[in-house]
């Protein structure tokens, strides 16, 4: 057996290299005199299970920052590969200059608990109400409680299980959008005991 070759490393300057990151469409507005808007966010994450909470980080100069700061609510919409171009476009143009729902052809639909809309075409819509705001530096983090979730019925199987792996969700990896792919295992598969193989069925003897 050949010895393993040592893995060579380079020292890089400190930077946010955590990848992949979720590429999500944040919808906001629709209340307080604000027109509904969309912004693409990669700095998003889970922060708590009970109560369910997540965070997004937004630059203060972005148009959506003022909307979320004033209204205290937003929706995290999970886009698919089919919406990758629209997702990218919503991240490079400003809602001050464009109606992003109109320009992308995405559909604004009512949320269950909020005044801001969801993106109807996205398979999962996570409605959030801001609980805490942290000014960190280049970005401001909004920590929010999940108050409602909507999912597309075509991803729910006969056993009422959400098959999100079939949605074709996208992620953001070092400046590029990628489609999530091959299934490797469910949580805990590394320690789960294998079921014993079923014994072969005995063939009944024929009476002579």
C-alpha positions as CSV (number, residue, x, y, z in Angstrom):
1,X,0.0,0.0,0.0
2,X,1.4,3.3,-1.1
3,X,1.9,5.9,1.7
4,X,-0.4,8.9,1.5
5,X,1.1,12.0,0.0
6,X,1.1,15.0,2.4
7,X,-1.5,17.6,1.5
8,X,0.1,21.0,0.9
9,X,-1.6,24.1,2.2
10,X,-1.3,27.9,1.4
11,X,-1.8,30.6,3.9
12,X,-4.4,33.1,2.8
13,X,-5.5,36.4,4.4
14,X,-8.6,36.1,6.6
15,X,-11.8,36.1,4.7
16,X,-15.3,34.6,4.6
17,X,-14.6,31.3,2.8
18,X,-17.4,29.3,4.4
19,X,-18.9,27.5,1.4
20,X,-21.3,26.5,0.1
21,X,-23.7,29.2,1.3
22,X,-27.4,29.3,0.6
23,X,-28.4,31.6,-2.2
24,X,-31.8,32.9,-1.2
25,X,-34.2,35.5,-2.5
26,X,-35.4,37.8,0.3
27,X,-38.8,39.5,-0.3
28,X,-39.8,42.5,1.7
29,X,-41.9,45.6,1.6
30,X,-45.6,45.8,1.0
31,X,-46.2,47.7,4.2
32,X,-45.3,51.1,5.7
33,X,-45.6,52.6,2.2
34,X,-42.8,50.4,0.9
35,X,-43.2,48.8,-2.5
36,X,-42.5,45.0,-2.6
37,X,-38.9,44.3,-3.3
38,X,-36.4,41.4,-3.8
39,X,-32.8,41.1,-2.8
40,X,-30.4,38.2,-3.2
41,X,-28.6,37.1,0.0
42,X,-25.8,34.6,0.6
43,X,-25.1,35.5,4.2
44,X,-28.0,33.6,5.7
45,X,-28.1,30.8,8.3
46,X,-30.0,28.9,11.0
47,X,-29.5,30.2,14.5
48,X,-32.1,28.4,16.7
49,X,-34.5,25.4,16.6
50,X,-36.9,26.3,19.4
51,X,-38.2,28.9,18.7
52,X,-37.3,28.5,15.1
53,X,-34.9,31.4,14.1
54,X,-32.6,32.3,11.3
55,X,-30.5,35.3,10.3
56,X,-29.6,37.3,7.2
57,X,-26.9,39.9,6.9
58,X,-27.5,43.0,4.7
59,X,-25.3,45.9,3.8
60,X,-26.9,49.2,5.1
61,X,-26.5,50.8,1.6
62,X,-28.8,48.3,0.1
63,X,-32.4,49.4,-0.6
64,X,-33.9,46.4,1.2
65,X,-32.0,47.2,4.4
66,X,-34.2,50.3,5.0
67,X,-37.3,48.3,4.3
68,X,-36.5,45.5,6.7
69,X,-35.2,47.9,9.3
70,X,-38.5,49.8,9.3
71,X,-41.0,47.0,8.8
72,X,-39.3,44.3,10.9
73,X,-40.2,41.5,8.5
74,X,-39.1,39.6,5.5
75,X,-39.5,36.2,3.7
76,X,-36.7,33.9,2.8
77,X,-37.5,32.2,-0.5
78,X,-35.5,29.2,-1.6
79,X,-34.8,29.5,-5.4
80,X,-34.2,26.6,-7.8
81,X,-31.8,26.2,-10.7
82,X,-34.6,27.5,-13.0
83,X,-34.6,30.8,-11.0
84,X,-30.8,31.2,-10.9
85,X,-30.7,34.0,-13.5
86,X,-33.4,35.9,-11.7
87,X,-31.7,35.3,-8.4
88,X,-28.4,36.7,-9.7
89,X,-30.1,39.7,-11.3
90,X,-31.9,40.6,-8.1
91,X,-28.5,40.7,-6.4
92,X,-26.8,43.2,-8.8
93,X,-29.5,45.8,-9.5
94,X,-31.3,48.0,-7.0
95,X,-34.9,48.0,-6.1
96,X,-34.7,51.8,-6.1
97,X,-34.5,51.7,-9.9
98,X,-36.4,48.5,-10.8
99,X,-39.6,46.6,-10.0
100,X,-37.8,43.3,-9.5
101,X,-41.0,41.2,-9.5
102,X,-42.1,42.7,-12.8
103,X,-38.6,42.5,-14.4
104,X,-37.9,38.9,-13.5
105,X,-41.4,37.6,-14.1
106,X,-41.6,36.2,-10.6
107,X,-45.0,36.2,-8.9
108,X,-45.7,38.1,-5.8
109,X,-48.2,36.2,-3.6
110,X,-49.6,36.8,-0.1
111,X,-47.7,35.6,3.0
112,X,-49.6,33.9,5.8
113,X,-48.5,36.0,8.7
114,X,-46.7,39.0,7.2
115,X,-47.5,42.1,5.1
116,X,-44.6,41.4,2.7
117,X,-45.1,38.9,-0.2
118,X,-43.6,35.5,-0.9
119,X,-42.2,34.4,-4.3
120,X,-44.7,32.0,-5.6
121,X,-42.3,30.1,-7.9
122,X,-39.9,29.3,-5.1
123,X,-40.6,25.8,-3.5
124,X,-40.2,27.0,0.1
125,X,-41.1,30.4,1.6
126,X,-40.0,31.1,5.2
127,X,-41.8,34.0,6.8
128,X,-39.7,35.9,9.4
129,X,-40.2,38.6,11.9
130,X,-37.1,40.4,13.2
131,X,-36.3,40.0,16.9
132,X,-32.8,41.4,17.1
133,X,-30.5,43.6,15.0
134,X,-26.8,43.4,15.2
135,X,-24.5,46.1,13.6
136,X,-21.4,44.1,12.8
137,X,-19.3,46.1,10.3
138,X,-19.9,45.9,6.6
139,X,-23.2,44.1,7.2
140,X,-26.0,44.4,9.7
141,X,-27.5,41.0,10.9
142,X,-31.2,40.6,11.3
143,X,-32.0,37.7,13.7
144,X,-35.6,36.7,13.1
145,X,-38.2,34.3,14.3
146,X,-39.9,32.0,11.7
147,X,-43.6,32.7,12.0
148,X,-44.9,30.6,9.1
149,X,-43.6,28.4,6.3
150,X,-45.2,27.6,2.9
151,X,-44.1,24.7,0.7
152,X,-45.0,23.6,-2.9
153,X,-47.4,20.7,-2.9
154,X,-45.7,19.0,-5.8
155,X,-42.8,18.2,-3.5
156,X,-44.9,16.4,-0.9
157,X,-45.1,12.6,-1.5
158,X,-47.9,10.2,-0.6
159,X,-46.7,9.8,2.9
160,X,-46.8,13.6,3.4
161,X,-43.0,13.9,3.4
162,X,-41.4,17.0,1.9
163,X,-39.0,15.8,-0.8
164,X,-36.9,19.0,-1.0
165,X,-34.0,17.1,-2.6
166,X,-36.1,17.0,-5.8
167,X,-36.5,20.8,-6.0
168,X,-33.2,21.5,-7.6
169,X,-32.1,24.1,-5.1
170,X,-29.0,26.3,-5.7
171,X,-26.1,27.3,-3.5
172,X,-23.4,30.0,-3.7
173,X,-19.8,28.7,-3.9
174,X,-16.9,31.2,-4.1
175,X,-18.7,33.6,-6.5
176,X,-20.6,30.9,-8.5
177,X,-24.1,29.5,-8.3
178,X,-24.2,25.7,-8.2
179,X,-27.1,23.2,-8.2
180,X,-27.3,20.9,-5.3
181,X,-26.9,17.3,-6.5
182,X,-26.2,13.7,-5.4
183,X,-27.7,12.4,-2.2
184,X,-25.0,11.1,0.2
185,X,-27.1,10.0,3.2
186,X,-29.5,11.1,5.8
187,X,-28.5,12.7,9.2
188,X,-27.0,10.0,11.4
189,X,-26.3,7.5,8.6
190,X,-22.7,7.0,9.8
191,X,-23.8,5.4,13.0
192,X,-27.1,3.8,12.0
193,X,-27.1,0.0,12.3
194,X,-27.8,-1.9,9.1
195,X,-30.8,-4.0,9.1
196,X,-30.0,-7.7,8.9
197,X,-30.6,-9.2,5.5
198,X,-33.9,-11.0,5.3
199,X,-33.6,-14.8,5.2
200,X,-34.5,-16.4,1.9
201,X,-38.0,-17.7,1.8
202,X,-38.2,-21.5,2.0
203,X,-39.7,-23.3,-0.9
204,X,-42.5,-25.5,0.3
205,X,-42.0,-29.2,-0.4
206,X,-44.4,-30.9,-2.6
207,X,-46.1,-33.9,-1.2
208,X,-45.4,-37.0,-3.2
